[in-house]
Structure formats: structure tokens, C-alpha cells
Amino acid sequence: MTQIISHLAANHICQVSDFLVSVRTSRSGLDPHDRAFSKSILYLAKDALVAVGFTGMAYINDIPTDEWIASILAGQSLRASDGRGFGTQIRSTAGRSFYPTNWLDIGLAVKRLQDNLAMVFADLRRRRETTALKAGLVISIVGWQWKWRWHRGGDATLLRSSPIACTLFYDQDLHGISLERLSRYWGWERGTTQAIAVPKLPSSARARATSCSGLRDGARLTCWA
């Protein structure tokens, strides 16, 4: 299973994972599969810019999981993209911006993902797809969220920009999709950094991660799912 590590601070956010998808050819052997696969996308919400990484099931209903996530966030069927992707289209005319119909803020985007994942896993349970259920799925979302104050005449003042993080994952005990998120003020405003690992790291790996130079000073390590 892919390991996703995210690092959040007041002035930067990064998320790293591998991109390789493997297929088991024997009890001890794994071979590369689908070298063009991607395990991360960027999403521009109304009020946020986030990286969305995943680990677990590589395909949902025979569709690459990254494409499935993009289609859900864009509110479009996969066929509607016509192979051109799901990039957010924003155009300006005479100083005014025109945004996609039903463009979501980050809260509604996460809720849409959670609701659709719940339907996917309910169907897997109904069909008793034990291999897929065992693989599960974890989606790690990290990035920046902002808040604007709009004034008459169309001008705006940026009130706040803050790092955010949340994780969606299939909870086998609850048979549903759970959501974990950092509180709004987790310490970044005081210079604290935060590392998030999904899935959970073994205790020995956690000790090595927290001792590395990038996380040593006042760092926190959170392990979800």
C-alpha cells in the first residue's frame, strides 16, 4: 500500500508518495503495472487549493481512482471529459471572472467525495467484493484555504489564509467512510509544523520520521487511517 506523507507549515505545504502501481505475479513477486498512472491530483475549490493523494484501491469500477476522484470533484461524468481532463476553467472578460457552474467550496467538495465513496463501498459490500474491501481506500487532502471579505464595487480583502488537512478512509469497523481533519488553529500560527502520515506508520518509523531535521523543532506527527 502506498505511503503518503504530508508536511504543513505556515509558509509551505508538501505531499509526497510514490506513483507506481504494481500487480502481483506470484506469492513473492510484484511487477509494475500502468506506468502512466497517477496517485495525486490538484483541486482548485472556491476557497482552497489542495493536493489530493490516495492509497488503497487503484481502480473504482474499472476506472483509475485518480480519474474517479477528479470526475466527482468536477461534477462531471468521465465520458463528459472526452479525454481532455477535468481542469477548472476560469475565464475573464472585461475584468469580470466567470466560474464553473456549481463550483464547490472545499467543505462541500470533501462532503461530495465522502458521500460518493459511501455509495461505492456499500455496493462492494453488497457484492461481497472482499479483495476490494480489504484493500480499502484512503484519500489525503492538504493545502491552503482562504477567506475573503467582499466590498461594494467588487473589491475584496483577504482576511485569512491557512493550511488545512483532512483524510477520508473506509472504516471497516463502521462499514462506512470516516473523516478526520485538523482543527483550524493547530499551531501553524505559532510556528509549529505538522506531518501527516496515511496509512499509520509503525512505531519505529514514526520515531525516525519525527527525528529527521525537517520535523525536529516543535513538530507534530499525526497518523490517520
C-alpha positions in Angstrom: 0.0 0.0 0.0 1.3 3.4 -0.9 2.5 5.6 2.0 1.5 9.3 1.8 3.5 11.8 3.9 2.3 15.4 4.1 4.1 18.3 5.8 2.3 21.5 6.7 3.8 24.8 8.0 2.9 28.5 7.9 4.8 29.1 4.7 4.7 25.8 2.8 2.8 22.6 2.3 4.0 19.5 0.5 2.7 16.0 0.0 4.8 13.0 -1.3 4.0 9.5 -2.3 5.0 7.0 -5.0 3.3 6.8 -8.3 3.9 3.2 -9.3 1.1 0.7 -9.5 2.1 -2.9 -9.2 0.4 -6.2 -9.9 1.3 -9.4 -8.0 2.6 -12.1 -10.4 3.4 -14.7 -7.7 3.3 -15.1 -4.0 6.6 -13.1 -3.7 6.7 -11.1 -6.9 5.3 -7.7 -7.9 5.6 -6.2 -11.4 5.0 -2.6 -12.5 1.5 -2.0 -13.9 0.2 1.0 -15.8 3.3 3.3 -15.8 1.1 6.3 -16.8 -0.9 6.0 -13.5 -1.1 9.0 -11.1 -1.9 8.9 -7.4 -2.3 12.6 -6.8 -4.3 15.4 -8.3 -4.6 19.2 -7.7 -8.0 20.7 -7.0 -8.9 24.4 -7.0 -12.1 24.9 -4.9 -13.9 28.2 -4.4 -11.9 28.9 -1.3 -9.0 26.5 -1.3 -6.2 24.9 -3.4 -5.4 21.4 -2.3 -3.4 18.3 -3.2 -5.4 15.1 -3.2 -3.5 11.9 -2.8 -4.8 8.4 -2.3 -3.7 4.9 -1.3 -5.6 1.6 -1.4 -7.8 0.6 -4.4 -6.2 1.7 -7.6 -9.4 1.4 -9.6 -13.1 2.1 -8.9 -15.4 0.2 -11.2 -12.5 -0.3 -13.6 -11.8 3.4 -13.6 -8.4 4.7 -12.3 -9.0 6.1 -8.9 -7.4 9.5 -9.7 -9.8 9.9 -12.6 -12.7 8.9 -10.5 -11.8 11.5 -7.8 -11.4 14.2 -10.4 -14.8 13.4 -12.0 -16.6 13.5 -8.6 -15.0 16.9 -7.7 -15.8 18.3 -11.2 -19.3 17.0 -11.0 -18.9 15.5 -14.5 -19.2 12.0 -15.9 -16.0 10.5 -17.2 -17.4 10.5 -20.7 -18.0 14.2 -20.5 -14.3 14.9 -20.2 -13.7 13.4 -23.6 -10.2 12.6 -22.6 -9.3 16.3 -22.0 -9.2 16.0 -18.2 -11.1 17.9 -15.6 -9.2 21.2 -15.2 -11.2 24.0 -13.6 -12.0 26.5 -16.4 -12.0 30.2 -15.3 -12.1 32.9 -17.9 -12.1 36.7 -17.5 -13.9 39.2 -19.7 -13.7 43.0 -19.1 -12.3 42.5 -15.6 -15.0 40.0 -14.5 -14.4 36.3 -13.8 -16.8 33.6 -14.9 -16.6 30.4 -12.9 -17.8 26.8 -13.5 -21.5 26.1 -12.7 -21.9 24.7 -9.2 -18.3 25.2 -8.3 -17.8 23.9 -4.7 -16.0 25.2 -1.7 -13.6 22.8 0.0 -16.1 21.7 2.6 -18.8 20.7 0.1 -16.1 19.1 -2.1 -15.0 16.8 0.8 -18.6 16.0 1.6 -19.3 15.1 -2.1 -16.3 12.7 -2.0 -17.4 11.2 1.3 -21.0 10.6 0.0 -19.9 9.0 -3.3 -17.3 6.8 -1.5 -20.0 5.6 0.9 -22.1 4.5 -2.1 -19.1 2.8 -3.7 -18.3 0.8 -0.6 -21.9 0.0 0.1 -22.0 -1.6 -3.4 -18.8 -3.5 -2.7 -20.3 -4.9 0.5 -23.5 -5.9 -1.3 -21.5 -7.7 -3.9 -19.1 -9.2 -1.3 -16.0 -7.9 -3.0 -13.7 -9.0 -0.2 -10.5 -8.2 -2.0 -11.5 -4.6 -2.7 -12.9 -4.1 0.8 -9.7 -5.4 2.3 -7.6 -3.0 0.1 -9.9 -0.1 1.2 -9.2 3.4 0.2 -7.6 6.4 2.0 -7.7 9.9 0.5 -5.4 12.6 2.0 -6.2 16.2 1.3 -3.8 19.0 2.2 -3.5 22.6 1.0 -4.5 26.2 1.6 -7.9 27.6 2.5 -8.6 31.3 2.4 -11.4 33.7 3.4 -12.2 37.0 1.6 -14.3 39.9 2.6 -16.1 41.3 -0.4 -16.9 45.0 -0.8 -19.2 47.0 -2.9 -17.8 47.5 -6.4 -16.2 44.0 -6.5 -13.1 44.7 -4.4 -12.1 42.1 -1.8 -9.8 41.9 1.2 -8.0 38.7 2.2 -8.9 38.0 5.8 -7.2 34.7 6.3 -5.1 32.1 4.6 -4.3 28.9 6.5 -3.0 25.4 5.9 -5.7 22.7 6.1 -5.6 18.9 6.1 -8.2 16.1 6.2 -8.4 12.4 5.5 -11.2 10.2 4.2 -11.0 6.5 4.7 -13.0 3.4 4.6 -13.6 2.3 8.2 -14.1 -1.5 8.3 -15.5 -1.4 11.8 -18.1 1.2 11.0 -18.7 -0.1 7.4 -18.6 3.5 6.2 -16.4 6.4 5.2 -14.8 8.3 8.2 -13.5 11.8 8.1 -10.6 13.1 10.2 -9.4 16.7 10.0 -7.0 19.0 11.7 -8.5 21.8 13.8 -8.5 25.3 12.2 -5.8 26.5 14.5 -3.5 23.6 15.1 -0.4 25.7 15.8 0.8 26.9 12.4 0.2 30.5 13.5 2.8 29.9 16.3 5.4 28.4 14.0 4.5 24.7 14.7 4.8 22.3 11.8 2.6 19.3 11.2 3.4 16.0 9.5 0.6 13.6 8.5 1.1 10.0 7.6 -1.5 7.7 6.0 -1.8 4.9 6.5 -0.5 4.8 10.0 3.3 4.4 10.4 4.7 1.6 12.6 6.1 3.0 15.9 9.7 2.6 14.7 9.0 4.5 11.5 7.2 7.2 13.5 10.3 7.7 15.7 12.6 8.0 12.6 10.2 10.5 11.0 9.9 12.8 14.0 13.7 12.8 14.5 14.5 14.0 10.9 15.8 17.5 10.7 12.7 18.9 8.9 10.4 17.9 11.7 12.7 18.3 14.7 11.7 21.7 16.1 8.3 21.8 17.6 6.9 19.4 15.1 3.8 17.2 15.4 3.2 13.9 13.6 -0.3 12.7 13.0 -1.1 9.2 11.7 -4.6 8.5 10.4 -6.4 5.5 9.0 
